[in-house]
Amino acid sequence: MIEATDFRDAMALLPTAVNVITTNGPSGTHGFTASAVCSVTDTPPTLLVCMNQAARSHEHFVDNRVLSVNVLGAQHEHLSNAFASKLSSDERFEQGVWTKLVTGAPILKDALVSFDCEIEHIQEVGTHSVLMCRVVAIKPPESPSGQDESLVYFNRAYHYVGQVELV
């Protein structure tokens, strides 16, 4: 049997994008930092987000049935830390500039890209919920240059990935 600590140590070597996941609705405005986000299919546009059931905002995401995935750039390390901290929801959203698209879930104005989603299915797997989300709107990058660096998490530390201009 594989021990949980061995699995976590191995998964730390899988580089992942850092995202702030947000929701807004009858259950309030909430958010958390997540790396467990991936594309499922493009027809219909669907992605999944994994969320720990013990997270204090879990029930709010389930109740609101909407979320946005805000893909963070290198300049957002402080935002990732804020949304992973014990700060209140109000204190978290004081970081950054926020707007809305279709669902009303907060969209980070300068995110690399944001996906506005409706939660269609929730599957419980062990300690986590897998939220299957239909994308209803996308906020593309503010700068079309493609020179932004993405914030990634690898080996329990932040790193930056982007295009390097060769001279």
N, C-alpha and C positions, 0 to 999 in steps of 0.2 A: 504494500500500500504506500502511496506517495504521501508524505507529510505535508501539511499546509505550508510550513515555513520553507521547505524545499521548493514547492511550487511557486511561492511568492518570490524566492530568490531567482529562480529561473525566469519568471515573467518580468523581473526587473531588467532583464537583458533584451526585452522586446521593445524597441523604441516606439513611442506613441505620441500622437499630436495631443496638445493640451487644449481643452475646451472649457468654457463656462456654459453650463446648461441652466436656463432660466425658465420660469413659469409665471403666469399671472392669471387670476380668475377669482371665482368665489372664495377660494381658500387662501387668497393673498398672493403676494409677490415674493418669490423665493429663488435661490440659485445655489449651485455647487460646482466645484471643479471636477472634471471627469476626463479620463483618458480612454475609457472603454466606449468608444463610438465608432461605428463603421457603416459603410454603405451596404444595403441589402440588394436592391435592384433599382434600375432606372425607369422601369415601366410596371406599375406607377412608381414615381420617385419615393424611395423608402430608405430609412436608415434606422439603426438601433442604438439605443443608449442603455448601458448597464448601470444600475443604481443600487447601492447597499440598502436593504430594507430597514436597517437600524439608523439610517441617516435621518436627522431631525426634520428634513423637508420632504421625506419620501411620501408621506400621506398627502401633502399639498400637491405634488405632481400627479398623483393618482386621482385626487379630487378634481383638479383643474382640467386634466385630459389634454393639455397643450404644453408645448415647450419650444424653446429655441436652442439651437446649438451654435455657439459663437466660437469660431476657431481663432485661437490667440496667436499673436505675433510676438516677436522677441521683446517688444516694448511692453508686453502685458504680464511680465513675471509677477509684479506686485499684485495685479488683479487675480491671478491664479492663486497666490498665497492668501489673499483676502477671502476668496470664495471657498477656500479649504480650511479656513480658520473658524474660531468660535465666535466671530463677530455676528451681531444681529443682522437680519435681512436688510434693515434700513442702512446700517453701517456698510454693508457689502455694496449696496447699490449707490452709495456716495462715491465710490470709486468708478471712474469712467463716465462716459456720456452715453445715455441710453435713448433709444427710440422704439417704435413698434412697427410691425408689418400687419399681416392679416389676423393672427390669433390674439394679439395683445401681449404675448410673451415678450419680455424685454430683449431688444436687439442692441448689441454693442456697436456704437456708431463706427468705430475704427477697427472692427474685427477684420481678419483677413477675408472671411466670408461668414455669413450667418444663414442658417437654415431654420425657417419658421415651420413648425410641425404640429399636427394633431396626433395624439397618441391613440392608435387603433387597437392594439392588443398589448396585454401585459402578461408575461410568463414568469412565474417564480422558479428560480433555479438556485438551490442552496440558500445562501445568505443574500442573494441579489434578486432584483427584478429586472427582466429584460423588457424594455419599452420599445415596441415596434411603432415607428412614427412615420406617418405619411407627410412628405414635404409639400406644403401648400404655397410657399413663397421663399425666394432666395434673395438676400442682399449681397450683391457682388462686391469685390474689393473696391475701396475708394480710389486707389491708384492702379490704373490698368498696366503699369509698367512691369509687374511681376517680380519686382526686385525686393519685395518684402521677405523677411526671414520668419519662418514658422517657429513657434515655441514647441519643443518636444521634450519628453521626459524619458531618460535612459539611465539605467544603473543608479537609480534613486537621486538623480540630479537633473536640472534643466540644461538644455543645449539648444542651439539655434541652427536651423537648416534653411538654406536659401541658395540662390544663384550667386556664384562668385564670378566676377568679371576678370577674365585673364588679360594681362597686359602684354 
